[in-house]
Amino acid sequence: MGVLHVPEMRNEGFGLTTARIIYRLPDNPLLLQDYVWQEYDLFPQFPTLRKFLAFWEEQLEGPLHSVTVAHQRLIRPVELTHSLH
C-alpha cells in the first residue's frame, strides 16, 4: 500500500491503533517489560500491526507475552448541541 493522506485514510476506514505489547526480557524470561506501539491501521485486520509483530518475532530477542489493542476510527458520529441565546 502506498502513502495515504488523512482524507483518503478516513474513506478507507483507518483509525488510530494503539497496542500495548508485553514481552519477556531475553536475559531473564521471568521478568516482563511493556512497549506501546501506535500507528494508523485498518480495523479489524490490522495489517500494519501484524507486520510489526511479525518483525518483532523474527528479529527481536524478547519473546511476546501478550498484546492488547485499542482502536479509534478517524471519523465517528458526534453529538452536536445548539443553544440559542
N, C-alpha and C positions, 0 to 999 in steps of 0.2 A: 504494500500500500504506500502511496506517495504521501507527501505532506498535505494535511488538510488544515484549512483555516477554520476558525471558530464557527462562522455561519454554516459551512459545509459539515462540520462535526455535529452541529445541532440537528441538521437534517438527517444525518446518518444514525442518530441515536446514541452518540457518545456521551459519556459523563465522566465526572471526576471519580477515580477509583483510588482507594487507599487500602493498602494491605499491611497488616501487622504480621511480620514473619518472625516466628520463634525458631531458633536453631540451637544446636548443641555446639559447645566450644570444641574445636578439634583436639586440643591437648587435654581436655577434661570433660568427657561426654556427660558427666553428671550435672554440669553447670549449663544453664540456658541463658541465652542472650536474645534481645529482640532488635529488630530492624524495621523501620517504617518506610514503605515504598509508596509513591504517589505519582499517578500519571493519568492522562485521559485515555479511556478504554471503552470498549463496546460490551454492554451487558446483553445477554448472560454468558457469552462465550469467553470474554476477557482474553483476547489473543495476545495483547501486549504483556499482560501479567503472566500468562502461560509461557511466553517466550523467555521472560526474565527468570521465572522459576526453573525452566529447563536449563538456562545458562548457569544458574546457581548450582543445580545438582551436578552438572557436568564439569564446571570449572572451579568451584569453591570447595573448601575442605569442611566447612561447618554443616553437618547433616541437618536437614529440615526436621523440625519437630511438629510445627503446626502453622497454618496460615489462616488469618481471619480477614475477610474482605468486606469493605463498606463501599457503596456506590451511590452517587447522586447525579441524576440526569442534568444536563445543561439547561434544558427547558422543562418546566413543570408548571402545573396550574398554580396560579397565585390568587389570593383573595384581595379584592380591591374594595376599599371603603371610600365613600364620597360624602363629605359633610358640607352642608350649605350654611354659610354664616350670614 
